[in-house]
């Protein structure tokens, strides 16, 4: 029993040898070329056409160890099926590999989404465009709507919130300015009232001072007039007393025996009496010429 050099024995039949990256594996009873993931899952596979091995020479005279082109048409058809299925599997494998790579890039971009949102969106678009294949244009339109509703809206809401916050602060500041202006106006009003009150009070004080000064002048004039009248009266009283004393002394001396008093004695006696009168006059006055 033998097979062409491109074939191997699997389940007692000749099948084309699996190429690099693929492993010969029986899947559901069919010999297949399979690419497995590190966890053992089948990523891509395709079945192989089995051909019964031949003993001795091939139908065309080919011997074992030669290419299938020298063997029967069954081997040629089996190899053509392998070539077709292998190309399709490679296409799927390439797409799967690219998809894995794009998915890995998407995960990486998603981890840095906050710092690089544009890179994340580009990775997302590339991955889902490959996944959706012919439906990619429809998915792109859906993605645009999603971005507008899900991702762009929070940004818009953020700007609206910031605007509202700024507007609220502006209104608050305006209210504060109005309060300050009101307080300032009240302060200025109080200041004006205080200045007016101080001016009025000062005028009243000045009027009182003037009235006091006028009263002092009148009192001084009254005191001066009273003092002048009292002095005049006392002077007349002293003069009258002096005359009376002279007359009395003269009569007394005349009635007595002996020589009459001399002029010097009379004048000395009169001065003594006058001094007594002046002393009594001084005792009737208070300080600064006031009468008790």
C-alpha positions as CSV (number, residue, x, y, z in Angstrom):
1,X,0.0,0.0,0.0
2,X,1.3,3.4,-0.9
3,X,0.5,7.1,-1.4
4,X,2.1,9.9,-3.5
5,X,4.8,11.9,-1.7
6,X,2.4,14.8,-1.1
7,X,0.0,12.4,0.8
8,X,0.1,10.6,4.2
9,X,-1.9,7.7,5.6
10,X,-4.8,8.7,7.9
11,X,-7.5,6.3,9.0
12,X,-6.2,3.8,6.5
13,X,-6.5,6.1,3.5
14,X,-4.3,8.6,1.7
15,X,-4.8,12.3,2.5
16,X,-2.8,15.3,1.5
17,X,-0.2,16.2,4.1
18,X,-1.3,19.3,6.1
19,X,0.9,22.4,5.5
20,X,2.8,24.5,8.0
21,X,0.7,25.9,10.9
22,X,-1.9,23.2,10.3
23,X,-2.1,19.9,12.2
24,X,-3.7,16.6,10.9
25,X,-6.5,15.8,13.2
26,X,-9.7,13.7,12.9
27,X,-12.7,15.9,13.5
28,X,-16.1,14.3,13.7
29,X,-14.7,11.2,11.9
30,X,-13.1,13.2,9.0
31,X,-9.4,13.7,8.6
32,X,-8.8,17.4,8.6
33,X,-6.2,20.1,8.7
34,X,-6.7,22.2,11.8
35,X,-5.1,25.4,13.3
36,X,-5.6,25.3,17.1
37,X,-5.4,28.1,19.6
38,X,-3.0,27.8,22.6
39,X,-6.0,26.6,24.6
40,X,-6.6,23.8,22.1
41,X,-9.7,25.3,20.4
42,X,-10.0,25.0,16.6
43,X,-9.4,28.4,15.0
44,X,-9.8,27.2,11.4
45,X,-10.1,23.8,9.8
46,X,-10.9,22.1,6.5
47,X,-11.6,18.4,5.7
48,X,-9.3,16.3,3.5
49,X,-10.5,14.0,0.6
50,X,-9.4,10.4,1.3
51,X,-8.2,8.1,-1.4
52,X,-7.6,4.4,-1.0
53,X,-3.9,3.6,-1.2
54,X,-2.7,1.4,-4.0
55,X,-0.3,-1.4,-3.9
56,X,2.7,-1.8,-6.3
57,X,2.7,0.5,-9.3
58,X,0.2,3.2,-9.9
59,X,-2.3,3.1,-12.8
60,X,0.0,5.2,-14.9
61,X,3.0,3.2,-14.1
62,X,4.1,5.5,-11.2
63,X,5.7,3.9,-8.2
64,X,5.4,4.8,-4.6
65,X,7.5,7.9,-3.6
66,X,6.6,9.9,-6.7
67,X,4.3,13.0,-7.0
68,X,0.6,12.6,-7.3
69,X,0.7,13.9,-10.8
70,X,1.9,10.5,-11.8
71,X,-1.0,8.8,-10.0
72,X,-4.7,8.3,-10.7
73,X,-7.2,11.1,-11.1
74,X,-8.6,10.4,-7.7
75,X,-5.3,11.6,-6.2
76,X,-5.3,14.6,-8.5
77,X,-8.9,15.5,-7.6
78,X,-8.1,15.1,-3.9
79,X,-5.1,17.4,-4.2
80,X,-7.2,20.0,-6.1
81,X,-9.8,19.9,-3.3
82,X,-7.0,20.4,-0.8
83,X,-5.6,23.4,-2.7
84,X,-9.0,25.1,-2.9
85,X,-9.9,24.4,0.8
86,X,-6.4,25.4,1.9
87,X,-6.7,28.8,0.2
88,X,-10.1,29.4,1.8
89,X,-8.8,28.4,5.2
90,X,-5.8,30.7,4.8
91,X,-8.1,33.5,4.0
92,X,-10.2,32.8,7.1
93,X,-7.0,32.3,9.2
94,X,-5.6,35.6,8.0
95,X,-8.8,37.3,8.8
96,X,-8.9,35.7,12.2
97,X,-5.3,36.6,12.9
98,X,-6.0,40.2,11.8
99,X,-9.1,40.2,13.9
100,X,-7.2,39.0,16.9
101,X,-4.6,41.6,16.4
102,X,-7.2,44.4,16.0
103,X,-9.0,43.1,19.0
104,X,-5.8,43.2,21.0
105,X,-5.2,46.8,19.8
106,X,-8.7,47.7,20.7
107,X,-8.3,46.4,24.2
108,X,-5.0,48.4,24.5
109,X,-6.7,51.5,23.2
110,X,-9.7,51.1,25.5
111,X,-7.4,51.0,28.5
112,X,-6.1,54.4,27.5
113,X,-9.4,55.7,26.4
114,X,-9.5,58.7,28.7
115,X,-6.1,60.0,27.6
116,X,-6.3,59.0,23.9
117,X,-10.0,59.0,22.8
118,X,-9.2,59.4,19.1
119,X,-6.9,56.3,19.1
120,X,-9.6,54.3,20.8
121,X,-12.2,55.3,18.3
122,X,-9.8,54.4,15.4
123,X,-9.1,51.0,16.9
124,X,-12.8,50.3,17.5
125,X,-13.7,51.3,13.9
126,X,-10.9,49.1,12.4
127,X,-11.9,46.0,14.5
128,X,-15.7,46.2,13.9
129,X,-15.3,46.9,10.2
130,X,-13.4,43.7,9.8
131,X,-15.8,41.7,12.0
132,X,-18.9,43.0,10.2
133,X,-17.4,42.4,6.7
134,X,-20.0,43.2,4.1
135,X,-22.2,44.9,6.7
136,X,-19.4,47.3,7.6
137,X,-21.0,50.4,6.0
138,X,-24.2,49.9,8.0
139,X,-22.2,49.4,11.1
140,X,-20.3,52.6,10.5
141,X,-23.6,54.5,10.3
142,X,-24.7,52.9,13.6
143,X,-21.4,53.8,15.2
144,X,-21.7,57.4,14.2
145,X,-25.2,57.5,15.8
146,X,-23.8,55.8,18.9
147,X,-20.9,58.3,19.2
148,X,-23.4,61.1,18.8
149,X,-25.8,59.7,21.5
150,X,-23.4,57.9,23.9
151,X,-20.0,59.5,23.7
152,X,-20.6,63.0,22.3
153,X,-23.6,63.7,24.4
154,X,-21.8,63.5,27.8
155,X,-19.3,66.0,26.4
156,X,-22.1,68.3,25.3
157,X,-23.7,67.9,28.7
158,X,-20.4,68.7,30.3
159,X,-20.1,72.0,28.3
160,X,-23.7,72.8,29.2
161,X,-23.1,72.2,32.8
162,X,-20.0,74.3,32.8
163,X,-21.9,77.1,31.0
164,X,-24.7,76.9,33.6
165,X,-22.2,76.9,36.4
166,X,-20.5,80.0,35.0
167,X,-23.9,81.7,34.5
168,X,-24.8,80.9,38.1
169,X,-21.5,82.3,39.4
170,X,-22.1,85.4,37.2
171,X,-25.6,85.9,38.7
172,X,-24.2,85.4,42.2
173,X,-21.4,87.9,41.6
174,X,-24.0,90.4,40.2
175,X,-26.1,89.9,43.3
176,X,-23.0,90.5,45.4
177,X,-22.2,93.7,43.5
178,X,-25.7,94.9,43.9
179,X,-25.6,94.3,47.7
180,X,-22.2,96.1,47.9
181,X,-23.6,99.0,45.9
182,X,-26.6,99.1,48.3
183,X,-24.4,99.1,51.4
184,X,-22.1,101.7,49.8
185,X,-25.1,104.0,49.2
186,X,-26.3,103.5,52.7
187,X,-22.9,104.2,54.1
188,X,-22.7,107.4,52.0
189,X,-26.2,108.4,53.2
190,X,-25.2,107.8,56.8
191,X,-22.0,109.7,56.2
192,X,-23.9,112.7,54.8
193,X,-26.4,112.6,57.7
194,X,-23.5,112.4,60.1
195,X,-21.7,115.3,58.5
196,X,-25.0,117.3,58.6
197,X,-25.6,116.3,62.3
198,X,-22.0,117.2,63.2
199,X,-22.3,120.6,61.4
200,X,-25.6,121.3,63.1
201,X,-24.3,120.3,66.5
202,X,-21.2,122.4,66.0
203,X,-23.4,125.4,65.1
204,X,-25.4,124.8,68.2
205,X,-22.2,124.6,70.3
206,X,-21.0,127.8,68.7
207,X,-24.4,129.5,69.4
208,X,-24.2,128.4,73.0
209,X,-20.6,129.7,73.3
210,X,-21.7,133.0,71.8
211,X,-24.6,133.2,74.2
212,X,-22.4,132.4,77.2
213,X,-19.9,135.1,76.1
214,X,-22.8,137.6,75.7
215,X,-24.1,136.6,79.2
216,X,-20.6,137.1,80.6
217,X,-20.3,140.5,79.0
218,X,-23.7,141.5,80.4
219,X,-22.8,140.1,83.8
220,X,-19.5,142.0,83.7
221,X,-21.3,145.2,82.7
222,X,-23.9,144.7,85.4
223,X,-21.2,144.0,88.0
224,X,-19.2,147.0,87.0
225,X,-22.2,149.2,87.1
226,X,-23.3,147.9,90.5
227,X,-19.7,148.2,91.9
228,X,-19.5,151.7,90.6
229,X,-22.8,152.7,92.3
230,X,-21.8,151.0,95.5
231,X,-18.4,152.8,95.5
232,X,-20.0,156.1,94.9
233,X,-22.5,155.5,97.6
234,X,-19.9,154.4,100.1
235,X,-17.7,157.4,99.2
236,X,-20.6,159.8,100.0
237,X,-21.3,157.9,103.2
238,X,-17.6,158.1,104.3
239,X,-17.5,161.8,103.5
240,X,-20.8,162.4,105.4
241,X,-19.5,160.4,108.3
242,X,-16.3,162.3,108.3
243,X,-18.2,165.6,108.4
244,X,-20.4,164.4,111.1
245,X,-17.4,163.2,113.1
246,X,-15.7,166.6,112.7
247,X,-18.8,168.4,113.9
248,X,-19.2,166.1,116.9
249,X,-15.6,166.3,117.9
250,X,-15.6,170.0,117.5
251,X,-18.6,170.4,119.8
252,X,-17.2,167.9,122.3
253,X,-13.9,169.8,122.4
254,X,-15.7,173.1,122.8
255,X,-17.7,171.9,125.7
256,X,-14.7,170.7,127.5
257,X,-12.3,172.9,129.4
258,X,-9.0,173.5,128.1
259,X,-7.7,174.5,124.7
260,X,-9.5,173.2,121.6
261,X,-7.9,170.4,119.6
262,X,-5.6,171.3,116.9
263,X,-6.3,170.8,113.2
264,X,-3.8,167.8,113.1
265,X,-5.6,166.1,115.9
266,X,-9.0,166.5,114.1
267,X,-7.6,165.3,110.9
268,X,-6.0,162.2,112.6
269,X,-9.3,161.4,114.3
270,X,-11.1,161.8,111.0
271,X,-8.7,159.5,109.2
272,X,-9.2,156.9,111.9
273,X,-12.9,157.1,111.5
274,X,-12.6,157.0,107.7
275,X,-10.4,153.9,108.0
276,X,-13.0,152.1,110.1
277,X,-15.6,153.0,107.5
278,X,-13.5,151.7,104.6
279,X,-12.8,148.4,106.6
280,X,-16.6,147.9,107.0
281,X,-17.0,148.6,103.3
282,X,-14.4,146.0,102.5
283,X,-16.1,143.4,104.7
284,X,-19.4,143.9,102.9
285,X,-17.8,142.8,99.5
286,X,-17.1,139.3,98.3
287,X,-14.5,138.1,95.8
288,X,-14.3,139.9,92.5
289,X,-16.5,142.8,93.8
290,X,-19.7,140.7,94.4
291,X,-21.9,141.7,97.3
292,X,-23.0,139.1,99.8
